[in-house]
Amino acid sequence: MELYYKSTRGHADHVTASSAILQGLAVDGGLFVPETFPVLDVSIEELAQMDYKQTAYEVMKLFLTDYTEEELKYCIDSAYDEKFDTDVIVPLVKADEAYFIELFHGKTIAFKDMALSILPFLMTTAARKNRIKNEIVILTATSGDTGKAALAGFADVPGTRIAVFYPKNGVSPVQERQMVTQKGDNTFVVGIHGNFDDAQTSVKQMFSDAELKKELDEAGFQFSSANSINIGRLVPQIVYYVFAYAQLVKNGEIEAGEKVNIDVPTGNFGNILAAYYAKRIGLPVAKLICASNKNKVLYDFFSTGVYDRNRDFYVTSSPSMDILISSNLERLIYQIGGCSAENDSKLMESLAKTGKYTITEEMREQLDGFYGNYATEEDTASAIRRLYEKTGYVIDTHTAVAEAIYEKYVAETGDTTKTLIASTASPFKFARSVMTAIEGDPGEMDEFALIDRLSQISGVKEPAAVTELRTAPVRHQNECDRDQMAAVIKNWLGIR
Ligand SMILES: *Cc1c(COP(=O)(O)O)cnc(C)c1O
């Protein structure tokens, strides 16, 4: 059966999956959502026998129905190969009762690789299918990890160019170095004077700027997105929840059909939304645990029904979650609002105008599958230290937010349902914060000395992605204000 996508705001045509991937954001500023939810058509027992690629095919074919079997398998095979440092692609590690889904074995050692390794193949296949002549310009706002993963995925991919905007003073040293050393003739990296929300809002404005769209088209370009607003990011993220669940069954940790909780360190609400979609297609999931850092706008939303971004913004040790406008929440709002584009548009308009919105009681009732909480900086550091001291396992700062919330959740509810925790980055990406949590203030030690020390205490070899950084030359030194972003892009593309 053919599955189509429509905009959460209702003023765009319904489109095929490949067209939604090409567009990124709908013309009315809404996000593409599937018109219905498909259902997994293989049994858990069968899934338990499958490797990552086979699982990916079974999940993705349900959502990307206008891709042929051959096309989809080509994309999957091209994405999940030696770029990953382990054959299983996604290892599952049990530590202190929870199961960590290690999503950081790709090229840039963060979970963004899971989707951004395949997105360039989905995108170029879509361009071919839809007979697109223009060069595709990927515009990306990043809180630190999407940027590098998108750059790595799209570097030197024919028919594409990629531009990344990151908050100049809002990412970790390793994250920044990863981006500014990026190779590839089609890559462009800019540090903006502002935070992630500034970058994301300006990028979204560029997408819905009809004048700019026309200028680009005349020059032979069109925009698309590598952010999780693109359905092509979301669909590949559903796969690892299904895979992790099947691994639990395979390893005899749970019975097929037994429900599990899924705990996700959350920023833009993309990763946890993928877990929600996994539940909607039939994965046995009890609670979805939404873990926030000190920027706890989502926690407040789950506890009050009011989404309010009018508040101080904090730079934390989990920078990829330093976000006050969680874009993908719109997809959930749409769903719990009875799939009403009118309802959704009203709330999003209110968000744009006043910075907040309030959902109805009926909508709130549909959130009972979610549990939200937040971790302070101290909670996060002590989660890293405690888990290390108890088990020897070292987690990064983002995963530590989820671990801290898992502890709070169990203490609060007594719920002992088996829990999967999305482990979203390698600790090597955030060595200073991680080592400070474990051993205290490292004083003068530089980033690479801390990385050496981390390797020593964890017994884990430094990932190749980090080794490369030790000698890679800086290739990008652009900076701009947020209101200059469109001009900077046009200049880069040689328009006017
Ligand atoms: C992006 C990111 C997150 C947040 O994921 P969302 O999909 O934006 O909610 C968490 N941890 C790390 C390491 C990330 O890179």
Ligand as a Chemical Component Dictionary entry (heavy atoms), coordinates in Angstrom:
data_LIG
# 
_chem_comp.id                   LIG 
_chem_comp.type                 NON-POLYMER 
_chem_comp.pdbx_formal_charge   0 
_chem_comp.three_letter_code    LIG 
# 
loop_
_chem_comp_atom.comp_id 
_chem_comp_atom.atom_id 
_chem_comp_atom.alt_atom_id 
_chem_comp_atom.type_symbol 
_chem_comp_atom.charge 
_chem_comp_atom.model_Cartn_x 
_chem_comp_atom.model_Cartn_y 
_chem_comp_atom.model_Cartn_z 
_chem_comp_atom.pdbx_ordinal 
LIG C1 C1 C 0 21.147 15.609 18.905 1  
LIG C2 C2 C 0 21.543 14.952 20.156 2  
LIG C3 C3 C 0 20.626 14.727 21.188 3  
LIG C4 C4 C 0 19.187 15.192 21.110 4  
LIG O1 O1 O 0 18.461 14.505 20.132 5  
LIG P1 P1 P 0 17.108 15.133 19.557 6  
LIG O2 O2 O 0 16.701 14.238 18.462 7  
LIG O3 O3 O 0 17.479 16.515 19.075 8  
LIG O4 O4 O 0 16.138 15.188 20.679 9  
LIG C5 C5 C 0 21.053 14.052 22.317 10 
LIG N1 N1 N 0 22.341 13.662 22.439 11 
LIG C6 C6 C 0 23.249 13.870 21.469 12 
LIG C7 C7 C 0 24.641 13.418 21.687 13 
LIG C8 C8 C 0 22.885 14.505 20.301 14 
LIG O5 O5 O 0 23.802 14.707 19.340 15 
# 
loop_
_chem_comp_bond.comp_id 
_chem_comp_bond.atom_id_1 
_chem_comp_bond.atom_id_2 
_chem_comp_bond.value_order 
_chem_comp_bond.pdbx_ordinal 
LIG C1 C2 SING 1  
LIG C2 C3 SING 2  
LIG C2 C8 DOUB 3  
LIG C3 C4 SING 4  
LIG C3 C5 DOUB 5  
LIG C4 O1 SING 6  
LIG O1 P1 SING 7  
LIG P1 O2 DOUB 8  
LIG P1 O3 SING 9  
LIG P1 O4 SING 10 
LIG C5 N1 SING 11 
LIG N1 C6 DOUB 12 
LIG C6 C7 SING 13 
LIG C6 C8 SING 14 
LIG C8 O5 SING 15 
# 
